[in-house]
Amino acid sequence: MSSVAVCSLLTRKGYSTIMQISCRDRNRIAIQGDVLGAAAMGVANILCLTGDGVQAGDHPQAKPVFDLDSISLLEMVKEMRDQSQFQSGRKIVDPPHLFLGSAANPFAPPFDFRPIRLGKKVAAGAQFVQTQYCYDIDRLQQFMTRCRDNGLTENIYILVGVGPLASAKAAEWIRNHVPGVHIPDSVIQRLAGAENQKLEGMRLCIELIQQIREIQGISGVHVMAYRQEEAVAEIIENSGVLDGRKPWYPGIQHNT
């Protein structure tokens, strides 16, 4: 389902959503229309992505667009918001009120370039960033040290990607087939040696969240649980990051 459609459904229920826009799929005309449509529905956050090549998915015969990349997309949406105009120069009477985000991958080479690339995205308008899955705390620490040294943490909210691994076999498949995901051998060995690999994957995710929250400059985590969506609430609860906070939405049941 398209991100704009999911966001439409969730905003009706009062949730604050993050809509994803991939430059792979649309040209700048369509993207500007999607931005205005999303803002009209109450979407306040947009994640600007270049997008993976079509050969990485199950539709390799599709024609990629790539009219823009993530940085030029950020610049375009920022112009719509701050200067009340389309990229063509045409004025927007009611500009969208948006919080702009982008992606980062501290775990793929060239490592020294990653903080520099993030700095370019901040300059283009990024206000928050979501990282690729984190299974290597040491590499994350190195990335964050560079971000702090460059003053980036003062200008952007960094959300680190985490997620449970269902098994050692699943972890190996993700490492070999999902672009940009780094999973150390030690993680796969830990899962392989567990009596209940799925439960161990959840425990690992919780441990990572607890370690990540101690790193200076990190604002939160982005929990991605592909085909394990039912585990998200338990992972967040058991990680302790909520600190006793209650859900804002009255329809949500909270078990303590």
C-alpha positions in Angstrom: 0.0 0.0 0.0 1.3 3.5 -0.8 2.6 5.5 2.1 0.2 8.4 1.4 -2.7 6.0 1.7 -1.6 4.5 5.0 -1.0 8.0 6.3 -4.5 9.1 5.2 -6.0 6.2 7.2 -3.9 6.8 10.3 -4.4 10.6 10.4 -8.1 10.0 10.5 -7.6 8.1 13.8 -5.4 11.0 15.2 -2.0 9.4 14.8 1.0 11.5 13.8 2.5 9.7 10.8 5.8 9.9 8.8 5.1 9.7 5.1 7.9 8.2 3.0 8.7 9.7 -0.5 11.0 7.8 -2.7 12.6 9.5 -5.7 12.8 6.2 -7.5 9.0 6.1 -8.1 7.8 9.7 -9.0 9.0 12.8 -10.8 9.1 16.2 -9.2 5.6 17.2 -10.4 3.9 14.1 -8.9 6.0 14.5 -5.7 4.9 18.1 -5.2 1.3 17.0 -5.6 1.7 14.2 -3.1 3.3 16.6 -0.6 0.4 19.1 -0.8 -2.1 16.2 -0.6 -0.5 14.7 2.4 -0.3 18.1 4.2 -4.0 18.6 3.4 -4.8 15.3 5.2 -2.8 16.3 8.3 0.5 14.6 7.6 3.1 16.7 9.3 6.3 14.6 8.8 7.9 13.5 5.6 10.9 11.2 5.1 12.7 12.1 1.9 14.5 9.1 0.3 16.4 8.5 -2.9 15.2 4.9 -2.9 16.9 1.6 -3.8 17.3 0.5 -7.4 14.5 -1.5 -8.8 16.8 -4.5 -9.2 16.8 -4.9 -5.4 13.1 -5.7 -5.3 10.6 -8.1 -6.9 9.8 -5.8 -9.9 13.2 -5.5 -11.7 11.4 -4.9 -15.0 10.0 -1.6 -13.6 11.4 1.7 -14.9 13.0 3.8 -12.2 12.4 7.6 -12.2 15.1 9.3 -10.1 14.2 12.7 -11.3 15.6 13.9 -7.9 17.7 12.5 -5.1 17.1 12.8 -1.4 19.1 16.1 -1.1 17.4 17.8 -4.0 14.0 16.4 -2.7 14.7 18.0 0.7 15.5 21.3 -0.9 12.4 21.2 -3.0 10.0 20.5 -0.2 11.7 23.0 2.1 11.2 25.6 -0.7 7.5 24.7 -0.8 7.2 25.2 2.9 9.5 28.2 3.6 9.2 30.1 0.4 5.6 29.2 -0.5 6.4 28.2 -4.0 6.7 25.2 -6.3 10.1 24.5 -7.9 8.8 26.1 -11.0 8.4 29.4 -9.1 4.7 29.3 -9.1 3.3 30.5 -5.7 1.5 28.3 -3.2 -1.3 30.2 -1.4 -1.4 27.8 1.6 2.1 26.2 2.0 2.5 22.8 3.7 3.5 22.7 7.3 6.0 19.9 7.5 8.9 18.4 9.5 11.4 17.0 7.1 13.5 13.9 7.5 16.0 11.8 5.7 17.8 8.5 6.0 21.4 7.7 7.0 23.4 4.5 7.1 26.3 4.6 9.6 27.0 0.9 9.0 28.0 0.9 5.3 31.3 2.1 3.8 32.7 4.6 3.2 32.3 5.2 7.0 34.1 8.6 7.1 31.8 10.0 4.4 28.5 9.1 6.3 28.6 12.1 8.7 29.6 14.4 5.8 26.6 13.1 3.8 24.3 13.7 6.8 25.7 17.2 7.1 24.7 17.9 3.5 21.2 16.7 4.2 20.9 19.0 7.2 22.0 21.9 5.0 19.3 20.9 2.5 16.6 21.0 5.2 16.6 17.7 7.1 15.3 18.1 10.7 15.3 14.4 11.7 17.1 11.3 10.4 16.2 7.6 10.5 19.2 5.2 10.2 19.4 1.8 8.7 19.1 -1.2 11.1 21.7 -1.1 13.9 23.3 -4.4 15.0 26.8 -2.9 15.6 27.1 -0.5 18.5 30.8 0.2 18.0 30.2 1.5 14.4 27.2 3.5 15.7 29.4 5.0 18.4 32.0 6.0 15.8 29.4 7.6 13.6 27.9 9.6 16.6 31.3 10.8 17.7 31.8 12.3 14.2 28.3 13.8 14.2 28.9 15.4 17.6 32.3 16.7 16.5 30.7 18.3 13.4 27.9 19.9 15.4 25.2 17.9 13.7 23.5 16.7 16.8 22.6 20.3 17.6 20.6 20.6 14.4 18.9 17.3 13.8 17.1 14.6 15.7 18.7 11.2 15.1 16.5 8.1 15.3 18.4 4.8 15.1 16.8 1.9 13.3 16.4 -1.4 15.3 14.4 -4.5 14.8 14.0 -8.2 15.9 15.6 -10.9 13.9 13.5 -14.0 13.6 16.4 -16.5 13.2 20.0 -16.9 12.2 18.8 -18.0 8.8 16.7 -14.9 8.4 19.6 -12.7 9.6 21.9 -14.2 7.0 19.3 -13.7 4.2 18.8 -10.0 5.2 22.6 -9.5 5.3 23.0 -10.9 1.9 20.0 -9.5 0.1 18.9 -6.2 1.7 21.0 -3.3 0.6 23.0 -1.5 3.3 22.2 -3.8 6.2 25.2 -4.8 8.3 24.8 -7.8 10.6 28.0 -9.0 12.4 28.9 -12.7 12.5 28.6 -12.5 16.3 24.9 -11.7 16.0 24.2 -14.6 13.7 26.2 -16.9 16.0 24.2 -15.8 19.0 20.9 -16.5 17.3 22.1 -19.9 15.9 23.1 -21.0 19.4 19.8 -20.0 21.0 17.1 -22.6 21.9 14.4 -20.2 20.8 15.9 -18.0 18.1 12.9 -15.8 17.6 12.8 -14.9 21.4 16.6 -14.3 21.3 16.1 -11.9 18.4 13.6 -9.9 20.5 16.0 -10.0 23.5 18.8 -8.7 21.2 16.6 -5.9 20.0 15.7 -4.8 23.5 19.4 -4.9 24.5 20.3 -2.7 21.5 17.6 -0.2 22.4 18.9 0.1 26.0 22.5 0.6 24.7 21.5 3.1 22.1 19.6 5.3 24.5 22.8 5.9 26.4 24.7 7.4 23.4 24.9 11.1 23.5 23.1 12.9 20.7 20.6 10.1 19.9 16.9 11.2 20.2 15.1 7.9 19.8 14.8 4.6 17.9 12.8 3.6 14.9 11.5 0.0 15.4 11.2 -2.0 12.2 9.7 -5.4 12.6 9.0 -6.9 9.2 6.5 -9.7 9.6 6.8 -9.4 13.3 4.7 -6.3 13.8 2.9 -7.9 16.8 6.2 -7.9 18.7 6.8 -4.1 18.5 4.7 -3.2 21.6 6.4 -5.9 23.7 9.8 -4.8 22.6 9.1 -1.2 23.5 7.5 -2.1 26.8 10.3 -4.4 27.9 13.1 -2.0 26.8 12.0 0.4 29.5 12.3 3.5 27.3 8.7 4.6 28.0 9.6 5.2 31.7 6.0 4.7 32.8 4.4 7.0 30.2 0.9 6.1 29.1 -0.4 6.1 25.5 -2.1 9.3 24.5 -4.8 7.6 22.5 -7.7 6.4 24.6 -8.4 3.4 22.4 -5.0 1.8 23.2 -4.8 -0.7 26.0 -1.6 -0.5 28.0 -0.5 -3.5 30.0 1.8 -2.9 33.0 
